[in-house]
């Protein structure tokens, strides 16, 4: 009994994470989470390009020239 208790104490974070993952998969909530993550990535890339416009232009020009 002590071994089981130690196992749960040691891996409780992983167990809770697995239960949450199962719940997300069963409810279909993962589709919304993927959409939110993609939106955040798009916001980050757009902001980066806006701030570093000249640097991005130069990198794109060099990339296209290599092709």
C-alpha positions as CSV (number, residue, x, y, z in Angstrom):
1,X,0.0,0.0,0.0
2,X,2.9,2.3,0.8
3,X,4.4,1.7,-2.7
4,X,1.1,2.8,-4.4
5,X,1.0,5.9,-2.2
6,X,4.5,6.8,-3.1
7,X,3.8,6.2,-6.8
8,X,0.8,8.6,-6.7
9,X,2.8,11.2,-4.7
10,X,5.7,11.0,-7.2
11,X,3.7,11.1,-10.4
12,X,0.6,13.0,-9.4
13,X,1.4,15.8,-11.9
14,X,1.6,13.4,-14.8
15,X,-1.6,11.6,-13.7
16,X,-3.5,14.9,-13.4
17,X,-2.1,15.9,-16.8
18,X,-3.2,12.7,-18.4
19,X,-6.7,13.0,-16.9
20,X,-7.0,16.6,-18.3
21,X,-5.8,15.4,-21.7
22,X,-8.4,12.6,-21.8
23,X,-11.1,15.1,-20.8
24,X,-10.0,17.5,-23.5
25,X,-10.0,14.8,-26.2
26,X,-13.4,13.5,-25.1
27,X,-15.0,16.9,-25.3
28,X,-13.5,18.0,-28.5
29,X,-12.0,21.1,-26.8
30,X,-8.7,20.4,-28.5
31,X,-10.0,21.8,-31.7
32,X,-10.6,25.2,-30.1
33,X,-7.2,25.0,-28.4
34,X,-5.5,24.4,-31.7
35,X,-7.3,27.3,-33.3
36,X,-6.3,29.6,-30.4
37,X,-2.7,28.5,-30.6
38,X,-2.6,29.1,-34.4
39,X,-4.1,32.6,-33.9
40,X,-1.4,33.4,-31.2
41,X,1.3,32.2,-33.6
42,X,-0.1,34.4,-36.3
43,X,-0.2,37.4,-34.0
44,X,3.4,36.8,-32.9
45,X,4.7,36.4,-36.5
46,X,2.8,39.5,-37.7
47,X,4.1,41.6,-34.8
48,X,7.7,40.3,-35.4
49,X,7.4,41.2,-39.1
50,X,6.0,44.7,-38.4
51,X,8.8,45.5,-35.9
52,X,11.6,44.0,-37.9
53,X,10.4,44.9,-41.4
54,X,13.7,45.7,-43.0
55,X,15.4,42.7,-41.5
56,X,12.6,40.4,-42.7
57,X,12.8,41.9,-46.2
58,X,16.5,41.3,-46.4
59,X,16.1,37.6,-45.2
60,X,13.3,37.0,-47.7
61,X,15.3,38.5,-50.6
62,X,18.3,36.3,-49.7
63,X,16.1,33.3,-49.5
64,X,14.5,34.0,-52.9
65,X,17.9,34.6,-54.5
66,X,19.1,31.2,-53.3
67,X,16.1,29.5,-55.1
